[in-house]
């Protein structure tokens, strides 16, 4: 969302930096998610899945989707501003 606000102000360089930063953080979260899935597949989580974990999964998926949409919106704003 910060990147979108920056793009609205035509600060495309800083918007790009925020997108890169968000990608790095999402990658960390995705690795953590993958570790959890692999642990469950190996039987290390005792089959317990909490509502909190499901909620966290929803947030991660939404964040990934918003990042992709933000990249497209920023690209469109940049094209329009030329």
Backbone as a ProteinNet text record, in pm:
[ID]
protein_1_A
[PRIMARY]
XXXXXXXXXXXXXXXXXXXXXXXXXXXXXXXXXXXXXXXXXXXXXXXXXXXXXXXXXXXXXXXXXXXXXXXXXXXXXXXXXX
[TERTIARY]
82.7	0	88.1	200.3	293.6	340.1	369.3	415.8	308.6	183.6	75.2	63	75	69	184.6	301.6	416.8	397.2	340.6	314	211.7	115.8	14.9	82.4	194.1	270.3	378.6	374.4	473.1	615.3	628.8	760.6	779.8	806.4	810.3	934.1	1043.9	1164.5	1143.1	1086.4	1061.8	951.6	853.5	747.9	809.3	901.1	968.5	1045.4	1111.9	1187.9	1094.9	979	883	831.6	812.2	769.1	878.1	1003.4	1115.2	1120	1107.2	1108.5	994.2	876.3	762.4	786.5	848.8	881.2	975.4	1072.2	1166.3	1095.9	1005.9	932.4	834.3	769.2	678.4	753.1	874.5	954.8	986.9	1020.4	1045.8	921.4	806.4	681	648.6	675	647.4	737.3	863.3	954.1	905.9	860.2	808.7	686	598.6	479.5	518.9	615.3	661.8	717.7	793.6	846.8	733.8	628.9	515.1	446.5	427.3	361.4	445	576.1	663.8	665.8	663.4	660.1	533	421.5	295.1	297.7	351.6	358.6	444.5	543.6	630.9	575.1	455.2	392.4	446	516.1	576.2	482.3	367	274.4	156.2	157.9	55.4	-84.2	-94.4	-223.7	-308.3	-253.1	-329.8	-313.3	-424.6	-423.8	-513.9	-458.1	-534.8	-602.5	-703.6	-771.1	-671.1	-580.7	-479.6	-391	-352.9	-270.6	-348	-473.4	-556	-570.6	-590.9	-602.7	-472.6	-361	-230.6	-212	-254.7	-246.9	-327.8	-447.8	-531.3	-461.7	-401.9	-331.9	-213.8	-140.4	-26	-73.4	-173.9	-225.1	-277	-348	-397.8	-283.2	-181.7	-66.6	3.8	15.8	79.9	-1.9	-131.8	-219.6	-215.4	-220.9	-216.7	-85.1	25	154.7	153	100.8	95.2	7.6	-105.6	-194.1	-130.2	-59.8	8	112.3	185.1	284.7	218.7	103.2	32.1	-20.5	-77.1	-130.4	-19.7	93.8	207.9	256.2	264.6	307.1	209.8	80.7	-18.9	-5	12	30.2	155.2	260.1	384.1	363.1	293.9	265	180.7	81.5	-8	65.1	160.6	230.1	332.3	361.2	461.5	409.4
-117.7	0	125.5	118.6	231.7	257.6	152.3	166.4	232.7	195.8	257.5	406.2	441	582.8	661.1	601.4	666.7	684.8	584.5	593.5	702.8	717.9	823.1	960.9	972.6	1097.8	1101.2	1005.6	992.6	964.4	908.1	869.1	720.9	692.7	555.1	479.4	548.8	481.5	428.4	512.3	469.3	362.7	375	273.4	138.9	140.1	16.5	-43.5	42.2	-5	-70.4	-10.8	-68.8	-203.9	-216.3	-344.5	-449.5	-410.9	-504.3	-547.5	-451.4	-483.2	-578.4	-551.4	-638.6	-779	-787	-917.8	-996.9	-927.2	-994.6	-1048	-967.4	-1010.4	-1123.4	-1113.7	-1220.8	-1350.6	-1341.5	-1461.4	-1529.9	-1450.9	-1507.4	-1579.1	-1513	-1572.4	-1699.1	-1697	-1814.6	-1931.7	-1902.8	-2009.9	-2069.2	-1982.4	-2030.3	-2118.9	-2074.5	-2151.9	-2288.6	-2289	-2414.5	-2508.3	-2453.6	-2535.2	-2598.9	-2520.1	-2574.5	-2687.4	-2665.8	-2767.5	-2895.3	-2880.2	-2997.3	-3068.9	-2991.8	-3053.1	-3132.9	-3076.2	-3149.2	-3276.1	-3266.9	-3383.4	-3494.4	-3456.9	-3555.1	-3603.4	-3553.5	-3596.8	-3528.9	-3420.2	-3352.2	-3254.1	-3225.4	-3129.2	-3197.5	-3324.8	-3403.5	-3377.5	-3331.2	-3312.9	-3200.5	-3114.7	-3004.3	-2880.2	-2831.9	-2709.7	-2610.4	-2498.1	-2400.6	-2299	-2236.4	-2128	-2015.8	-1991.6	-1887.1	-1915.9	-2040.6	-2078.3	-2058.9	-2095.3	-2076.1	-1926.7	-1848	-1703.3	-1644.2	-1690.8	-1643.8	-1680	-1798	-1841.5	-1748.1	-1713	-1620.1	-1485.9	-1436.1	-1307.8	-1314	-1422.2	-1436.9	-1438.2	-1515.1	-1522.9	-1386.3	-1316.2	-1183	-1085.5	-1091.1	-1001.6	-1027.8	-1153.6	-1187.3	-1135.3	-1147.7	-1099.8	-947.9	-879.6	-733.4	-683.7	-750.3	-709.3	-718.1	-828.1	-844	-736.7	-709.2	-606.2	-468.2	-443	-314.6	-294.3	-399.5	-388.6	-347.3	-405.3	-371	-227.7	-188.3	-52	50.7	23.6	115.2	126.3	13.4	16.8	98.7	84.2	162.7	312.1	346.1	486.3	544.8	464.7	511.2	535.9	445.3	462.7	587.4	607.9	722.9	854.4	853	977.7	1022.9	938.9	973.4	1079
0	0	0	68.4	64.7	-78.3	-150.3	-288.4	-374.4	-354.7	-430.9	-398.9	-272	-233.6	-294	-298	-359	-508.6	-573.3	-717.2	-745.5	-656.7	-673.1	-675.4	-603.7	-600.3	-708	-799.6	-908.6	-859.2	-740.2	-688.2	-720.3	-847.3	-894.3	-846.8	-825.4	-775.9	-634.6	-547.9	-410.1	-407.3	-495.9	-504.8	-541.3	-636.7	-677.1	-559.8	-482.5	-366.5	-264.1	-242.4	-147.7	-197	-327.5	-384.8	-363.4	-384.8	-363.5	-217.4	-125.8	17.3	53	-1.2	29.7	-24.7	-141.2	-197.6	-109.3	-49.4	40.4	164.6	220.1	339.2	306.9	191.1	150.8	126.6	74.6	52.8	186.1	287.1	420.4	472.3	459.3	506.6	429	299.1	215.9	255.6	286.4	331.7	463.7	553.6	681.7	659.2	569.5	535.4	478.2	388.9	328.7	434.8	529.2	638.9	720.3	747.2	821.7	744.6	616.6	534	530.4	514.4	511.6	646.2	754.9	888.2	908.2	862.7	874.7	790	669.1	580.5	641.2	721.4	786.5	919.7	955.8	1080.3	1203.7	1189	1303.5	1372.8	1314.6	1375.7	1443.5	1451.3	1519	1462.8	1339.3	1276.4	1330.7	1416.7	1473.8	1386.9	1335.7	1256.7	1328.4	1367.1	1443.3	1351.9	1404.9	1333.9	1306.9	1400	1383.4	1262.1	1243.3	1128.3	997.4	996.8	877.5	847.8	951.9	936	881.2	931.3	883.3	736.4	698.7	558.6	469.5	514.7	438	420.3	526.4	518.5	422.2	425.6	335.5	190.1	161.6	24.1	-22.3	65.5	30	6.4	89.4	73	-59.7	-96.4	-223.5	-341.7	-331.8	-438.3	-448.3	-335	-334.8	-392	-360.9	-415.5	-567.8	-620.7	-766.3	-830.2	-768.7	-822.9	-811.6	-702.2	-684.8	-793.6	-827.6	-934.7	-1065.9	-1095.2	-1218.3	-1215.3	-1103	-1090.6	-1102.2	-1039.4	-1047	-1190.7	-1260.5	-1401.2	-1484.7	-1459.8	-1533.5	-1502.1	-1375.5	-1337	-1404.3	-1407.4	-1469.5	-1619.1	-1685.9	-1830.2	-1853.5	-1770.1	-1786.6	-1762.5	-1670	-1633.7	-1737.1	-1836	-1938	-2031.2
[MASK]
++++++++++++++++++++++++++++++++++++++++++++++++++++++++++++++++++++++++++++++++++

